[in-house]
Amino acid sequence: MDLKEKNAIVTGASAGLGLAVSRQLADRGARVFGLARRKERLAEARAQMGDAFVPVVCDVTDESAVGRAMDQVGKSADTVDILINNAGLGRFGLLDDLSLDDWDLQMATNLRGVFLCTRAVLPRMKAQNSQSGFGGHIVNVASVAGLLGNPRVGAYNATKFGLRGLSESLMKEVRDDGIKVTCLYPGSIETEFFDVAGIDISANPMTADDVAGTIVHTLQAPDNYLISEVVMRPLRPRG
C-alpha cells in the first residue's frame, strides 16, 4: 500500500508505540486520526505533526465513545484505509492477588476495545473493496505474551492470547473482502508501559520506532498478499 493520502486510525496514539507509528505514517503522507483518552497528550501530538494528525478523544472500551469517534472520522475522511489497534495495558502479579477490577480493565482495553473499533470500521472497508477492489488493512498489536504464558502475567496473557485468536479468525473472515489483518507480537519495548505496570524489562529493549517501522513496512506490502503474523524480539535481551 502506498501510504500517501491514506487515512489511518491509530488507537493509543498519544504515547509510546501509538505515537511513534502515528509519526511514521504522517511522515509518509498519511493522515492519522489518533484516538486516546488524554486530551493534553493528543494536543502535543498535533503540535508535533500538524494537520497530518487529527486528535480524537476516545476511550476505546466505551461503545458510545467509539461510535462518536468513528462519526468524527467519517465527517473528515472518505475512506478508512488503515486501523491500528494499539491501545493496551497490563496489570501484573500472582493470580490470587489480582483484583477483579484489574482483570476487567485489561479485558476491556486489550480485547473489548479491539472488538469495538474493528467492528466499527469493517462495513466501510467492505464497501471500499466493492468500489476499488481493496478494502484496507487492520493491524492488531498483541505481544509475545500472546504466544507464551508466564507467571505473574496471567490476565495479560489471557488478553493477548485472545487477541491472537481474534486476529486469526478475523483474517479468515475478511480476506475475501480485500481486507488484510496482521497480528504483531513485539517483545520488550522501551515505553512507559512497563513503568506503569511496575515490572522490569530486558536490558536491551526495542524502541517504539523499531516496532513502528515494522508496522509501516507491513502496511507497505503489495496488495496481492498479506502478512498475517509478525514476531519481534530484542536481539540481545540481556545487553
Residue pairs with C-beta under 8 A, 6 or more apart in sequence:
1 81
1 82
1 137
1 219
1 220
1 221
1 223
2 220
3 25
3 28
3 29
3 30
3 216
3 219
3 220
4 28
4 29
4 30
5 29
5 30
5 31
6 25
6 29
6 30
6 31
6 79
6 81
6 82
7 30
7 31
7 33
7 73
7 77
7 78
7 79
7 80
7 81
7 82
8 22
8 25
8 30
8 31
8 32
8 33
8 81
8 82
8 83
8 84
9 32
9 33
9 35
9 73
9 80
9 82
9 83
9 84
9 117
9 121
10 18
10 21
10 22
10 25
10 32
10 33
10 34
10 35
10 84
10 86
11 18
11 35
11 36
11 58
11 60
11 84
11 85
11 86
11 87
11 113
11 117
12 18
12 35
12 36
12 60
12 86
12 87
12 88
13 19
13 22
13 32
13 34
13 35
13 36
13 42
13 45
13 53
13 86
14 34
14 36
14 37
14 38
14 41
14 42
14 44
14 45
15 36
15 38
15 41
15 191
15 192
16 189
16 191
16 192
16 193
16 208
17 86
17 141
17 186
17 189
17 191
17 208
17 211
17 212
18 34
18 36
18 84
18 86
18 87
19 34
19 45
19 208
20 207
20 208
20 209
20 211
20 212
21 84
21 86
21 208
21 211
21 212
21 215
21 216
22 32
22 34
22 45
22 49
22 53
23 48
23 49
23 212
24 209
24 212
24 213
24 215
24 216
25 32
25 82
25 216
26 32
26 49
26 52
26 53
28 216
29 52
30 52
30 81
30 82
31 51
31 52
31 53
31 54
31 77
32 49
32 52
32 53
32 54
33 54
33 56
33 69
33 72
33 73
33 76
33 77
34 42
34 45
34 53
34 54
34 55
34 56
35 56
35 57
35 58
35 60
35 69
35 87
35 117
36 42
36 55
36 56
36 57
36 58
36 87
37 57
37 58
37 59
39 55
39 57
42 55
42 56
42 57
43 55
45 53
45 55
46 53
46 54
46 55
54 73
54 76
56 69
56 72
56 73
58 65
58 66
58 68
58 69
59 65
60 66
60 87
60 109
60 112
60 113
60 114
60 116
60 117
61 108
61 109
61 112
61 113
61 116
63 116
66 113
66 116
66 117
66 120
67 120
70 120
70 121
73 80
74 124
79 124
79 128
79 136
80 121
80 124
80 125
80 128
80 136
81 128
81 136
81 137
82 136
82 137
82 138
82 139
82 219
83 117
83 118
83 121
83 136
83 137
83 138
83 139
84 138
84 139
84 141
84 215
85 113
85 114
85 117
85 118
85 138
85 139
85 140
85 141
86 141
87 109
87 113
88 109
88 110
88 141
88 143
88 159
88 193
89 105
89 106
89 109
89 110
89 193
89 196
89 197
90 106
90 153
90 156
90 193
90 197
90 199
91 98
91 102
91 103
91 105
91 106
91 155
91 156
91 197
92 152
92 153
92 156
92 197
92 198
92 199
93 152
94 151
94 152
95 154
95 155
98 154
98 155
102 155
103 155
106 155
106 156
106 158
106 159
107 155
107 158
107 159
110 156
110 159
110 160
110 162
110 163
111 159
111 162
111 163
111 166
114 140
114 163
114 166
115 166
118 138
118 170
121 136
121 138
122 174
122 179
125 135
125 136
125 138
125 174
125 177
125 178
125 179
126 135
126 174
126 177
126 179
128 134
128 135
128 136
128 178
129 135
129 136
129 177
129 178
129 179
133 178
134 178
134 223
135 174
135 177
135 178
135 179
136 178
136 179
136 180
137 179
137 180
137 181
137 182
137 218
137 219
138 170
138 179
138 180
138 181
138 182
139 181
139 182
139 183
139 184
139 215
139 218
139 219
140 163
140 166
140 167
140 181
140 182
140 183
140 184
141 184
141 186
141 215
142 160
142 163
142 164
142 167
142 183
142 184
142 185
143 156
143 160
143 185
143 186
143 187
144 185
144 186
144 187
144 231
144 233
145 153
145 156
145 157
145 160
146 157
146 160
146 161
146 163
146 164
146 183
146 185
147 164
147 185
147 231
149 157
149 161
150 157
163 183
164 183
164 185
167 181
167 182
167 183
167 228
167 229
168 183
168 228
170 181
171 180
171 181
171 183
171 226
171 228
174 181
175 181
175 226
180 226
180 227
181 226
181 228
182 218
182 226
182 227
182 228
182 229
182 230
183 228
183 229
183 230
184 211
184 214
184 215
184 218
184 229
184 230
184 232
185 229
185 230
185 231
185 232
186 206
186 211
186 232
186 233
187 202
187 205
187 206
187 232
187 233
187 234
187 237
188 194
188 201
188 202
188 205
188 206
188 234
188 237
189 201
189 205
189 206
189 207
189 208
189 210
189 211
190 201
190 205
190 206
190 207
190 208
191 208
194 200
194 201
202 234
202 237
202 238
202 239
203 237
203 238
203 239
204 234
204 235
204 236
204 237
204 238
204 239
205 234
205 237
206 232
206 233
206 234
210 232
211 232
214 230
214 232
218 227
218 230
221 227
